[in-house]
């Protein structure tokens, strides 16, 4: 009888220790120093800055231009949740009032790309503007 009680007590203590270990937070470890990749030689070229192109759902549709070959981030701010599409570039993203849609774009094809907004549960798409690459 005493052996059963001792084994039961031992099992309870081990179970509580396992539960405590699984719920406790791990210790902070010293940060591992980052290795920097070796420098590689790049062909000299003119540095290009990334452009920021913005569209908003409030107001009339606007036209924004990008030069051919430019890198840009297209940001679309909306006043209601919905889906934003940049037609012709295959870009689609959800957007909310506090979380605008954001698309990295490399303007490598000349053209006019409509920026469209579709609210959820609605088939009507609204044009917010046009991205022109020339």
C-alpha positions in Angstrom: 0.0 0.0 0.0 2.8 2.4 0.9 4.5 1.6 -2.4 1.3 2.6 -4.4 1.1 5.9 -2.5 4.7 6.7 -3.1 4.4 5.9 -6.8 1.2 8.0 -7.1 2.9 10.9 -5.3 6.0 10.5 -7.6 3.8 10.5 -10.7 1.9 13.6 -9.5 5.1 15.5 -8.9 6.5 14.5 -12.3 3.3 15.5 -14.0 3.3 18.9 -12.3 6.9 19.5 -13.2 6.2 18.6 -16.8 3.2 21.0 -16.9 5.2 23.8 -15.3 8.1 23.3 -17.7 5.7 23.4 -20.7 4.0 26.6 -19.5 7.0 28.5 -18.4 8.7 31.0 -20.7 12.1 30.0 -22.1 15.2 31.9 -20.8 16.5 34.8 -22.8 19.5 33.6 -24.8 22.4 35.8 -25.7 22.0 37.2 -29.2 23.9 35.3 -31.9 26.1 37.7 -33.8 25.0 38.1 -37.4 27.4 37.2 -40.1 27.7 39.7 -42.8 27.9 38.3 -46.3 31.1 39.0 -48.2 31.0 42.0 -50.4 30.5 41.2 -54.1 31.6 43.4 -57.0 28.6 44.9 -58.8 28.7 46.5 -62.2 28.7 50.3 -61.8 25.3 51.8 -62.4 23.4 54.8 -61.4 21.6 54.3 -58.1 17.9 54.3 -58.4 15.6 55.4 -55.6 12.3 53.6 -55.2 9.3 55.8 -55.8 6.2 55.9 -53.7 3.0 56.2 -55.7 -0.3 56.7 -53.8 -3.9 56.4 -54.6 -6.9 57.1 -52.3 -10.5 56.0 -52.4 -11.7 59.5 -51.4 -12.0 62.0 -54.3 -11.9 61.7 -58.0 -9.8 59.1 -59.9 -6.2 60.3 -60.3 -3.5 59.5 -62.8 0.0 58.8 -61.5 3.0 58.3 -63.8 6.2 56.2 -63.5 9.1 56.3 -65.9 9.9 53.0 -67.7 12.3 50.9 -65.6 11.5 52.6 -62.3 10.9 50.6 -59.1 8.0 51.8 -57.0 5.7 51.0 -54.2 2.0 51.6 -55.0 0.0 52.3 -51.9 -3.8 52.4 -52.0 -5.6 54.0 -49.0 -9.3 53.2 -48.6 -12.1 54.4 -46.4 -13.9 51.0 -46.2 -12.6 47.4 -46.4 -12.4 45.8 -49.8 -10.2 44.4 -52.5 -7.7 46.5 -54.5 -6.6 45.4 -58.0 -4.0 46.9 -60.4 -5.4 45.6 -63.6 -2.9 44.4 -66.2 -0.1 43.8 -63.7 -1.9 41.0 -61.9 -1.7 42.7 -58.5 -4.5 42.0 -56.0 -4.6 42.8 -52.3 -7.1 43.3 -49.5 -7.3 46.8 -47.9 -8.9 48.3 -44.8 -9.0 51.8 -43.5 -6.1 51.3 -41.2 -4.2 48.8 -43.5 -3.7 50.2 -47.0 -3.0 47.8 -49.9 0.7 48.0 -50.9 2.3 46.6 -54.1 5.9 46.5 -55.2 6.1 47.4 -58.9 8.9 47.4 -61.4 7.7 49.4 -64.3 9.1 47.4 -67.2 6.2 47.6 -69.7 4.8 50.7 -71.1 1.0 51.0 -70.6 -1.9 52.3 -68.6 -3.0 50.2 -65.6 -6.3 50.9 -63.9 -6.3 50.8 -60.1 -9.7 49.4 -59.0 -11.5 49.0 -55.6 -14.3 46.4 -54.9 -16.1 46.4 -51.6 -16.9 43.0 -50.1 -20.2 41.5 -51.2 -20.6 44.0 -54.0 -20.1 43.5 -57.8 -19.6 47.2 -58.5 -15.9 48.0 -59.0 -14.8 51.6 -58.6 -11.8 53.1 -60.4 -9.5 54.9 -58.0 -7.0 56.0 -60.7 -4.6 54.9 -63.4 -0.9 54.1 -63.2 0.8 55.2 -66.4 4.2 53.8 -67.3 5.9 55.7 -70.1 
